[in-house]
């Protein structure tokens, strides 16, 4: 609220409605995520593809906003609460309608020029997520079986569930074209099938594709486990040119990870290796580490949400240290701890994207990583260290690291304990240069008024700046008004402050006079900071 605003009921209405541009964009993102996330509805009606979901999400938000805005205009003395309720209700209703309508029922064939030849994609993923029978399989796969239309080099069967009879049709077709295939996506292609049938189908596809020379293979979302991995044994063993391998959400346990290690004959060309959302654990991580050691060309490694502790983290870190071309590293949501964090400090070399949130790094691990990054990764663009119990104690070294990374475009330090002192140090670190900075998330950091002011002042200097997230902190009502006033010319660049707790600062300051004195001291440290945005 601006300091010059007149306190009237109408001001309250304006505050509730209309939503800011950033809020509307946030809703579009959330709708898109809902439309592309598997659920009981998507299993019945089909899962939308990302492009279709994004298109539908924008349409849904526009219609919901129009309905709510019309209601608000017809109720000029209202406070906007009912308009917000209609906005949410209409969005939910229209989203459910979109889900029930399902994905567009069509087979896509995309031709892309590249390398002096044409790469053609045969894509089943745009259709409704459902079981397909033998008859439907013949209809859907007819273009692949056409001898006069045999230029397909990429296939995407995700989103369709093949049973034994449908698999026989697919296998006969794939066997005839396997020599020309370079990319195969079989993610989520046996959903809902009994284990015995699913394993039979996997064996059939594996045999049909054995001997193909693939550079890309995606077997994600199939609940493989060790049995599933071994069902693809003949396909794995025949691959010597793989550059990208995806085994996400596949039940990759210790035994399954060892099976992957055993069956992959050659990994020296792999550039992308992803194991997100598995139950790998420490012993499984040791097996994956052995695979990584034999991937000298690795550029993108993801092993997030895999239940790996300190022992497995150290093993992976030691293996990654030999990957001199590694650019993107995503290990979020594991339990590496301080020891794992210190070991990871040796892996950073030429990284451009670092995702190490929720690893229990604490100050010691964060300092080790920061110090290592100062001396490496000169082109770092993304740094995520959220939820690591980082306090003011290690913020000095972290700030030095951030100040040195002039290519930084995204910074996420949310859910730590940086408080005002740490927030001001981060703001100062971003003050000089950082012309590409676009996103900064400092939410839930026990920050008060001075830290919020510092960050806002810093971020507003950046031309590439998009959104600042300082929600979930202890900013006073006066501080909130100040920050809003600073963003009055670009309100869409300031994230929501609905989870801010003004009373939280009372835990540290006995009275208002003491708070103002401390704010003045912190302000003196400020200089001319700047910083960035929020991310949804």
C-alpha positions as CSV (number, residue, x, y, z in Angstrom):
1,X,0.0,0.0,0.0
2,X,1.4,3.4,-0.9
3,X,2.0,5.9,1.9
4,X,-0.1,8.5,0.1
5,X,-3.1,6.2,-0.3
6,X,-6.3,7.2,1.3
7,X,-7.6,4.6,3.8
8,X,-11.1,3.8,2.4
9,X,-13.0,0.6,1.7
10,X,-12.2,1.0,-2.0
11,X,-8.5,0.8,-1.3
12,X,-9.1,-2.7,0.2
13,X,-10.9,-3.7,-3.0
14,X,-8.1,-2.6,-5.1
15,X,-5.7,-4.5,-2.9
16,X,-7.7,-7.7,-3.5
17,X,-8.5,-7.2,-7.1
18,X,-7.3,-7.1,-9.8
19,X,-4.4,-9.5,-9.5
20,X,-0.9,-8.4,-10.6
21,X,0.6,-9.6,-13.8
22,X,3.0,-11.8,-11.8
23,X,0.0,-13.4,-10.0
24,X,-1.7,-14.2,-13.3
25,X,1.4,-15.7,-14.7
26,X,1.9,-17.7,-11.6
27,X,-1.6,-19.1,-12.0
28,X,-0.9,-20.0,-15.6
29,X,2.2,-21.9,-14.5
30,X,0.3,-23.8,-11.8
31,X,-2.5,-24.8,-14.2
32,X,0.1,-26.0,-16.7
33,X,1.8,-28.1,-14.0
34,X,-1.5,-29.6,-13.0
35,X,-2.4,-30.5,-16.6
36,X,1.0,-32.2,-17.1
37,X,1.2,-34.0,-13.8
38,X,-0.1,-37.7,-13.7
39,X,-3.2,-38.1,-11.5
40,X,-6.3,-40.3,-11.2
41,X,-7.9,-38.0,-13.8
42,X,-5.0,-38.2,-16.3
43,X,-5.0,-42.0,-16.0
44,X,-8.7,-42.0,-17.0
45,X,-8.8,-39.2,-19.6
46,X,-5.2,-38.8,-20.7
47,X,-2.2,-36.6,-19.9
48,X,-1.8,-33.4,-21.9
49,X,1.5,-32.7,-23.6
50,X,3.4,-29.6,-22.3
51,X,2.6,-27.4,-25.4
52,X,-1.1,-28.3,-25.3
53,X,-1.2,-27.8,-21.5
54,X,0.5,-24.4,-21.8
55,X,-2.0,-23.3,-24.5
56,X,-5.0,-24.5,-22.4
57,X,-3.6,-22.9,-19.2
58,X,-3.5,-19.4,-20.9
59,X,-7.0,-19.9,-22.2
60,X,-8.3,-21.0,-18.8
61,X,-6.7,-18.1,-17.0
62,X,-8.1,-15.6,-19.5
63,X,-11.6,-16.9,-19.2
64,X,-11.5,-17.1,-15.4
65,X,-10.1,-13.5,-15.1
66,X,-12.8,-12.2,-17.5
67,X,-15.6,-13.8,-15.3
68,X,-14.1,-12.6,-12.1
69,X,-13.5,-9.1,-13.4
70,X,-17.0,-8.7,-14.7
71,X,-18.3,-9.7,-11.3
72,X,-16.0,-7.1,-9.6
73,X,-17.2,-4.3,-12.0
74,X,-20.8,-5.1,-11.1
75,X,-20.0,-4.9,-7.4
76,X,-18.0,-1.6,-7.1
77,X,-18.4,-1.3,-3.3
78,X,-17.0,-4.8,-2.7
79,X,-13.6,-5.5,-1.3
80,X,-12.6,-7.9,-4.1
81,X,-12.8,-11.0,-2.1
82,X,-15.7,-12.5,-4.0
83,X,-13.9,-11.8,-7.3
84,X,-10.9,-13.7,-6.1
85,X,-13.1,-16.6,-5.1
86,X,-14.8,-16.6,-8.6
87,X,-11.3,-16.4,-10.2
88,X,-10.2,-19.5,-8.3
89,X,-13.5,-21.4,-8.8
90,X,-13.6,-20.8,-12.6
91,X,-10.0,-21.7,-13.0
92,X,-10.6,-25.1,-11.2
93,X,-13.8,-25.8,-13.2
94,X,-12.2,-25.0,-16.6
95,X,-9.1,-27.0,-15.7
96,X,-11.1,-30.1,-14.9
97,X,-13.0,-29.7,-18.2
98,X,-9.6,-29.5,-20.0
99,X,-8.4,-32.7,-18.3
100,X,-11.6,-34.5,-19.1
101,X,-11.4,-33.5,-22.7
102,X,-8.0,-35.1,-22.8
103,X,-5.1,-34.6,-25.2
104,X,-5.8,-34.0,-28.9
105,X,-6.3,-37.4,-30.5
106,X,-3.7,-37.3,-33.3
107,X,-0.4,-38.8,-34.3
108,X,2.3,-36.2,-35.0
109,X,5.0,-36.4,-37.6
110,X,7.6,-33.7,-37.3
111,X,10.4,-33.2,-39.7
112,X,13.5,-31.3,-38.7
113,X,16.4,-30.5,-40.9
114,X,19.8,-31.1,-39.4
115,X,23.3,-32.3,-40.4
116,X,22.5,-32.5,-44.1
117,X,19.6,-35.0,-43.5
118,X,16.1,-34.9,-42.2
119,X,15.2,-36.3,-38.8
120,X,11.6,-37.3,-38.6
121,X,9.7,-37.8,-35.4
122,X,6.8,-40.3,-35.1
123,X,5.0,-39.2,-31.9
124,X,2.1,-40.9,-30.1
125,X,2.3,-38.8,-27.0
126,X,-0.3,-36.3,-28.2
127,X,-3.1,-38.8,-27.9
128,X,-5.2,-39.7,-24.9
129,X,-3.3,-41.6,-22.2
130,X,-4.9,-45.0,-22.4
131,X,-4.5,-48.7,-23.1
132,X,-4.3,-49.6,-26.8
133,X,-5.4,-52.9,-28.2
134,X,-4.1,-54.8,-31.3
135,X,-6.5,-53.1,-33.7
136,X,-5.8,-49.6,-32.5
137,X,-2.0,-50.3,-32.6
138,X,-2.3,-51.3,-36.3
139,X,-4.1,-48.0,-37.1
140,X,-1.7,-45.8,-35.0
141,X,1.5,-47.5,-36.3
142,X,0.4,-47.7,-40.0
143,X,2.7,-44.7,-41.0
144,X,5.7,-46.5,-39.5
145,X,4.8,-49.7,-41.5
146,X,4.4,-47.9,-44.8
147,X,7.4,-48.8,-47.0
148,X,7.0,-45.5,-48.9
149,X,7.2,-43.5,-45.7
150,X,10.2,-44.9,-43.9
151,X,12.1,-41.8,-43.1
152,X,11.4,-41.8,-39.4
153,X,14.5,-41.7,-37.2
154,X,12.8,-40.8,-33.9
155,X,9.8,-42.5,-32.1
156,X,7.9,-41.4,-29.0
157,X,5.5,-43.9,-27.6
158,X,5.0,-42.3,-24.2
159,X,1.5,-41.8,-22.9
160,X,0.2,-45.1,-24.5
161,X,0.0,-48.3,-22.6
162,X,0.9,-51.4,-24.7
163,X,-0.4,-54.8,-23.8
164,X,1.0,-58.1,-25.2
165,X,-1.2,-58.1,-28.4
166,X,-0.5,-54.4,-29.2
167,X,3.2,-55.0,-28.5
168,X,3.3,-57.7,-31.1
169,X,2.1,-55.3,-33.7
170,X,4.6,-52.6,-32.6
171,X,7.5,-55.2,-32.5
172,X,6.9,-56.3,-36.1
173,X,7.1,-52.6,-37.2
174,X,10.1,-51.6,-35.1
175,X,12.1,-54.6,-36.2
176,X,11.9,-53.4,-39.8
177,X,13.0,-49.9,-39.1
178,X,15.4,-50.3,-36.1
179,X,18.5,-49.7,-38.2
180,X,17.4,-46.1,-39.0
181,X,16.3,-45.1,-35.5
182,X,18.5,-42.8,-33.5
183,X,16.0,-41.7,-30.7
184,X,13.5,-43.9,-28.8
185,X,11.2,-42.7,-26.1
186,X,9.4,-45.5,-24.3
187,X,8.6,-43.6,-21.1
188,X,5.4,-44.5,-19.4
189,X,4.4,-47.1,-22.1
190,X,3.2,-50.0,-19.9
191,X,1.1,-48.0,-17.3
192,X,-1.5,-50.0,-15.5
193,X,-0.4,-53.4,-16.8
194,X,0.1,-56.4,-14.5
195,X,3.8,-57.0,-13.8
196,X,4.0,-60.2,-15.8
197,X,2.5,-58.6,-18.9
198,X,4.5,-55.4,-18.5
199,X,7.8,-57.4,-18.3
200,X,6.7,-59.4,-21.3
201,X,6.1,-56.2,-23.3
202,X,9.5,-54.8,-22.2
203,X,11.2,-58.0,-23.4
204,X,9.5,-57.8,-26.7
205,X,10.4,-54.2,-27.4
206,X,14.0,-54.9,-26.2
207,X,14.4,-57.7,-28.7
208,X,12.8,-55.7,-31.5
209,X,15.2,-52.8,-31.0
210,X,18.3,-54.9,-30.3
211,X,21.2,-53.9,-32.5
212,X,19.8,-50.4,-33.2
213,X,22.3,-47.5,-33.0
214,X,20.6,-45.1,-30.6
215,X,21.9,-41.9,-29.3
216,X,18.9,-41.2,-27.2
217,X,16.9,-43.6,-25.0
218,X,14.2,-42.7,-22.4
219,X,12.7,-45.5,-20.3
220,X,11.4,-43.3,-17.5
221,X,8.1,-43.7,-15.6
222,X,7.8,-47.4,-16.1
223,X,8.4,-48.6,-12.5
224,X,11.1,-50.9,-13.9
225,X,13.0,-52.0,-10.8
226,X,15.7,-54.6,-11.3
227,X,13.3,-56.9,-13.2
228,X,12.4,-54.2,-15.7
229,X,16.0,-53.2,-16.2
230,X,16.9,-56.8,-17.0
231,X,13.9,-57.1,-19.3
232,X,15.7,-54.5,-21.5
233,X,19.0,-56.4,-21.3
234,X,19.3,-57.2,-25.0
235,X,18.7,-53.5,-25.9
236,X,21.1,-52.2,-23.3
237,X,23.9,-54.6,-24.3
238,X,23.7,-53.7,-27.9
239,X,24.1,-49.9,-27.4
240,X,27.5,-48.4,-28.0
241,X,26.6,-44.9,-29.2
242,X,24.2,-43.7,-26.5
243,X,24.6,-39.9,-25.7
244,X,21.4,-39.5,-23.6
245,X,19.9,-42.0,-21.1
246,X,16.9,-41.3,-18.9
247,X,15.8,-43.6,-16.1
248,X,13.6,-41.3,-14.0
249,X,10.9,-42.5,-11.7
250,X,11.7,-46.1,-12.4
251,X,12.1,-47.7,-9.0
252,X,15.9,-47.8,-9.5
253,X,17.0,-49.5,-6.2
254,X,20.4,-50.7,-5.3
255,X,20.0,-53.9,-7.3
256,X,18.5,-52.1,-10.3
257,X,21.4,-49.6,-10.3
258,X,23.9,-52.5,-10.3
259,X,21.9,-54.1,-13.2
260,X,22.3,-50.9,-15.2
261,X,26.1,-50.9,-14.4
262,X,26.3,-54.5,-15.5
263,X,24.3,-54.2,-18.7
264,X,25.6,-51.0,-20.3
265,X,28.6,-52.1,-22.4
266,X,29.8,-48.6,-23.4
267,X,29.2,-45.2,-21.8
268,X,32.1,-43.2,-23.2
269,X,29.8,-41.1,-25.4
270,X,27.1,-40.4,-22.8
271,X,26.5,-36.7,-22.3
272,X,23.2,-36.7,-20.4
273,X,22.4,-39.2,-17.6
274,X,19.3,-38.8,-15.4
275,X,18.1,-40.8,-12.5
276,X,15.6,-38.4,-10.9
277,X,13.0,-39.7,-8.3
278,X,14.2,-43.2,-7.5
279,X,14.9,-45.2,-4.3
280,X,18.6,-45.6,-5.0
281,X,20.1,-45.1,-1.6
282,X,23.8,-45.1,-0.7
283,X,24.6,-48.5,-2.1
284,X,22.8,-47.7,-5.3
285,X,24.7,-44.5,-5.5
286,X,27.9,-46.4,-5.4
287,X,26.8,-48.4,-8.5
288,X,25.8,-45.2,-10.3
289,X,29.1,-43.6,-9.4
290,X,30.9,-46.5,-11.2
291,X,28.8,-45.7,-14.3
292,X,29.7,-42.0,-14.0
293,X,33.4,-42.7,-13.8
294,X,33.1,-44.2,-17.2
295,X,31.3,-41.2,-18.7
296,X,34.2,-38.9,-19.7
297,X,31.9,-36.8,-21.9
298,X,29.2,-36.3,-19.3
299,X,27.7,-32.8,-19.4
300,X,24.3,-33.1,-17.7
301,X,23.9,-35.3,-14.6
302,X,20.7,-35.5,-12.5
303,X,20.3,-37.7,-9.5
304,X,17.8,-35.7,-7.5
305,X,15.3,-37.2,-5.0
306,X,17.0,-40.5,-4.8
307,X,17.4,-41.0,-1.0
308,X,21.2,-40.8,-1.1
309,X,23.0,-40.1,2.1
310,X,26.5,-39.0,3.0
311,X,28.3,-42.2,1.9
312,X,26.6,-42.3,-1.5
313,X,27.1,-38.6,-1.9
314,X,30.8,-38.8,-1.4
315,X,31.0,-41.7,-3.8
316,X,29.1,-39.7,-6.5
317,X,31.2,-36.6,-5.8
318,X,34.5,-38.5,-6.3
319,X,33.2,-40.0,-9.6
320,X,32.0,-36.6,-10.8
321,X,35.4,-35.0,-10.1
322,X,36.6,-36.9,-13.2
323,X,33.9,-35.4,-15.5
324,X,35.8,-32.4,-16.9
325,X,32.9,-31.4,-19.3
326,X,30.1,-31.4,-16.7
327,X,27.9,-28.3,-17.1
328,X,24.7,-29.1,-15.3
329,X,24.5,-30.9,-12.0
330,X,21.2,-31.6,-10.2
331,X,21.4,-33.4,-6.9
332,X,18.5,-31.8,-5.1
333,X,16.5,-33.4,-2.3
334,X,19.0,-35.9,-1.0
335,X,20.8,-36.2,2.4
336,X,24.4,-35.6,1.5
337,X,25.2,-33.6,4.6
338,X,28.3,-31.6,5.4
339,X,30.7,-34.4,4.3
340,X,28.9,-34.8,1.0
341,X,29.0,-31.1,0.4
342,X,32.7,-30.8,1.1
343,X,33.3,-33.7,-1.4
344,X,31.1,-32.0,-4.0
345,X,33.3,-28.9,-3.9
346,X,35.8,-30.8,-6.1
347,X,33.3,-31.4,-8.9
348,X,32.5,-27.9,-10.0
349,X,35.1,-27.1,-12.7
350,X,33.2,-25.8,-15.7
351,X,29.6,-26.0,-14.4
352,X,27.0,-23.5,-15.7
353,X,24.0,-24.8,-13.6
354,X,24.2,-26.0,-10.0
355,X,21.1,-27.5,-8.3
356,X,22.0,-28.5,-4.7
357,X,18.9,-27.5,-2.7
358,X,17.8,-29.6,0.3
359,X,21.1,-31.5,0.8
360,X,21.6,-30.7,4.5
361,X,24.8,-28.9,3.6
362,X,24.8,-26.5,6.6
363,X,27.4,-23.7,6.9
364,X,30.5,-25.9,6.5
365,X,29.3,-27.5,3.4
366,X,28.0,-24.2,1.9
367,X,31.4,-22.6,2.6
368,X,33.3,-25.4,0.9
369,X,31.1,-25.2,-2.2
370,X,31.3,-21.4,-2.3
371,X,35.1,-21.3,-2.0
372,X,35.4,-23.9,-4.7
373,X,33.0,-22.0,-7.0
374,X,35.0,-18.8,-6.6
375,X,37.9,-20.6,-8.2
376,X,35.9,-22.4,-10.9
377,X,32.7,-22.4,-13.0
378,X,33.4,-18.9,-14.5
379,X,30.2,-19.1,-16.6
380,X,27.8,-20.2,-13.8
381,X,24.2,-19.1,-14.7
382,X,22.1,-21.0,-12.1
383,X,22.8,-21.4,-8.4
384,X,20.3,-23.1,-6.2
385,X,21.1,-23.8,-2.5
386,X,17.7,-23.6,-1.0
387,X,16.8,-25.4,2.3
388,X,20.4,-26.2,3.4
389,X,20.3,-24.6,6.9
390,X,22.7,-21.9,5.8
391,X,23.1,-19.0,8.3
392,X,24.8,-15.7,8.5
393,X,28.0,-17.5,9.5
394,X,28.8,-18.7,6.0
395,X,27.1,-15.9,4.0
396,X,30.3,-13.9,3.7
397,X,32.0,-16.6,1.6
398,X,28.7,-17.3,-0.3
399,X,28.5,-13.5,-1.1
400,X,32.0,-13.5,-2.4
401,X,31.1,-16.4,-4.6
402,X,28.0,-14.7,-6.0
403,X,29.9,-11.5,-6.6
404,X,32.4,-13.4,-8.8
405,X,29.7,-15.0,-10.9
406,X,28.9,-12.2,-13.4
407,X,26.9,-14.5,-15.7
408,X,24.4,-15.5,-13.0
409,X,20.8,-15.3,-14.2
410,X,19.0,-17.3,-11.4
411,X,19.8,-17.4,-7.7
412,X,17.7,-19.4,-5.2
413,X,18.7,-19.2,-1.5
414,X,15.2,-19.7,-0.1
415,X,14.4,-21.6,3.1
416,X,17.7,-20.8,4.9
417,X,18.4,-18.5,7.9
418,X,20.3,-15.6,6.3
419,X,18.3,-12.9,8.2
420,X,18.9,-9.2,7.5
421,X,22.6,-9.3,7.8
422,X,23.0,-12.1,5.3
423,X,20.4,-10.7,2.9
424,X,22.3,-7.4,2.8
425,X,25.5,-9.2,2.0
426,X,23.9,-11.0,-0.8
427,X,22.4,-7.8,-2.1
428,X,25.8,-6.1,-2.1
429,X,27.3,-9.1,-3.9
430,X,24.8,-8.5,-6.7
431,X,25.2,-4.8,-6.8
432,X,28.0,-4.6,-9.4
433,X,27.5,-6.0,-12.8
434,X,25.3,-9.1,-13.0
435,X,23.6,-7.7,-16.1
436,X,21.9,-11.1,-16.9
437,X,20.4,-11.6,-13.5
438,X,16.7,-12.5,-13.9
439,X,15.5,-14.4,-10.9
440,X,16.3,-14.2,-7.2
441,X,14.4,-16.2,-4.5
442,X,15.2,-15.2,-0.9
443,X,11.9,-16.3,0.6
444,X,11.7,-17.8,4.1
445,X,15.0,-16.5,5.4
446,X,13.9,-14.7,8.7
447,X,14.5,-11.4,6.9
448,X,13.1,-8.2,8.2
449,X,12.6,-4.6,6.9
450,X,16.2,-3.7,6.3
451,X,17.0,-6.8,4.3
452,X,13.9,-6.4,2.2
453,X,14.8,-2.8,1.4
454,X,18.3,-3.8,0.5
455,X,17.3,-6.5,-1.9
456,X,14.6,-4.4,-3.5
457,X,17.0,-1.5,-4.1
458,X,19.6,-3.8,-5.6
459,X,17.3,-5.7,-7.9
460,X,15.6,-2.7,-9.4
461,X,18.8,-1.7,-11.1
462,X,18.9,-4.8,-13.3
463,X,17.4,-4.5,-16.8
464,X,17.1,-8.2,-17.2
465,X,15.4,-8.5,-13.8
466,X,12.0,-10.2,-13.8
467,X,10.8,-11.2,-10.3
468,X,11.9,-10.9,-6.7
469,X,10.6,-13.4,-4.1
470,X,10.9,-12.3,-0.5
471,X,7.7,-14.0,0.7
472,X,7.6,-15.9,4.0
473,X,9.8,-13.5,6.0
474,X,9.4,-11.2,9.0
475,X,9.0,-7.9,7.2
476,X,7.0,-5.2,9.1
477,X,3.9,-3.7,7.6
478,X,5.9,-0.5,7.1
479,X,8.6,-2.4,5.3
480,X,6.0,-4.1,3.1
481,X,4.6,-0.7,2.1
482,X,8.1,0.6,1.4
483,X,9.0,-2.3,-0.9
484,X,5.6,-2.0,-2.7
485,X,6.3,1.7,-3.2
486,X,9.8,0.9,-4.6
487,X,8.1,-1.4,-7.2
488,X,5.2,0.9,-8.0
489,X,6.4,1.4,-11.6
490,X,6.9,-2.4,-12.1
491,X,4.7,-4.2,-9.7
492,X,4.8,-7.4,-11.8
493,X,8.5,-7.8,-10.7
494,X,7.6,-8.3,-7.1
495,X,6.3,-11.6,-5.9
496,X,3.5,-12.1,-3.5
497,X,3.9,-11.2,0.2
498,X,0.9,-13.1,1.5
499,X,2.9,-15.4,3.7
500,X,5.0,-12.6,5.3
501,X,4.7,-12.6,9.1
502,X,5.2,-9.0,10.5
503,X,5.1,-10.4,14.0
504,X,8.0,-12.6,13.4
505,X,10.5,-9.8,13.9
506,X,9.2,-9.3,17.5
507,X,11.2,-12.4,18.4
508,X,14.4,-10.5,17.9
509,X,13.5,-6.9,18.7
510,X,12.0,-5.8,22.0
511,X,10.6,-2.5,20.8
512,X,10.2,-0.4,17.8
513,X,13.0,2.0,18.7
514,X,15.5,-0.8,18.9
515,X,14.3,-2.1,15.5
516,X,14.8,1.3,13.9
517,X,18.3,1.6,15.3
518,X,19.3,-1.8,14.0
519,X,17.8,-1.0,10.6
520,X,19.9,2.2,10.4
521,X,23.0,0.2,11.1
522,X,22.1,-2.3,8.4
523,X,21.2,0.4,6.0
524,X,24.7,1.9,6.5
525,X,26.2,-1.4,5.2
526,X,24.0,-1.2,2.2
527,X,25.7,0.8,-0.4
528,X,23.8,0.7,-3.7
529,X,22.6,-2.9,-3.9
530,X,20.6,-4.6,-6.4
531,X,19.1,-8.0,-7.0
532,X,16.5,-9.8,-8.8
533,X,13.5,-11.9,-9.0
534,X,11.4,-14.7,-8.0
535,X,10.7,-18.0,-9.6
536,X,7.5,-19.9,-9.8
